[in-house]
Amino acid sequence: MSYNAALTDLIIKMADDELIQGHRNSEWTGLGPVMEEDIAFSSMAQDKIGHAWALYRILHENLEGKDPDKFAFHRPEKDFKCSHLVEMPNEEYGFSLMRHFLFDHAEAIRYESLVDSSFEPFRILSKKVKGELKYHTLHANAWIMQLSQAGEESYQRMQEALNNTVALAAGIFEPSPEYENILIAERIYPGEAALYQRWLDRIYPILVKASLNLPDMKTITPAYGGRQAIHTPYLRPLLKEMGEVFNLDAEASW
């Protein structure tokens, strides 16, 4: 398998995760438990969609990819490589908050690994998003801590949210048998197994401080499949909604 194909695969996975998570975050606009959270989730949604656009642009400019907007909004479901975690609907705030915590720490770990990547566009982008990701993870940490210590019912709901999301979050690190060895050998990034362990090392002490019990990850079956275009039933309607305006006239200038 070629270097370009391996790099393209990684960029699409990262960008699709950011795009879908950004849209899920945006769904809390006007519906958050307090006004501050309306603003916070809206701001983080904008950041994530911006990260996705930057990655699609890297693909377009360096690997002969399609125009970023067309690539984002004009692909069928089978061409997306997002993880199952980001596809899940916002059924209640505890789930969304825990997803935010687990996803944003995974995102931060991934971009930290790209600071020394042999692929220059990754190095440049990782430096640009550093400040945004610091805010995202601090926000997640603060709310995980606050709600886990806000009484018995609140604690139980946060523990349940963790139990329900951790296998989905582990699926972020789905390995790629086709491409991963190429990317590691070329010093693009350290590989999914290494990032997964760094992620566990990062989230564990925060969860302990919040008195939340991380399930035994050796007994967890990660929710793999999204990277291979095996998606949940929730992705297709979201893609239809996301692309509704764009697909009225994909050639229009806005």
Secondary structure, DSSP 8 states (H G I E B T S, - for coil): --HHHHHHHHHHHHHHHHHHHHHHHHTTTTTSSSHHHHHHHHHHHHHHHHHHHHHHHHHHHHS----HHHHHHS--GGG----HHHHS---SHHHHHHHHHHHHHHHHHHHHHTTT-SSHHHHHHHHHHHHHHHHHHHHHHHHHHHHHTS-HHHHHHHHHHHHHHHHHHHGGG---TTTHHHHHHTTS---HHHHHHHHHHHHHHHHHHTT-----TTS------GGGT---TTHHHHHHHHTTTGGG-TT---
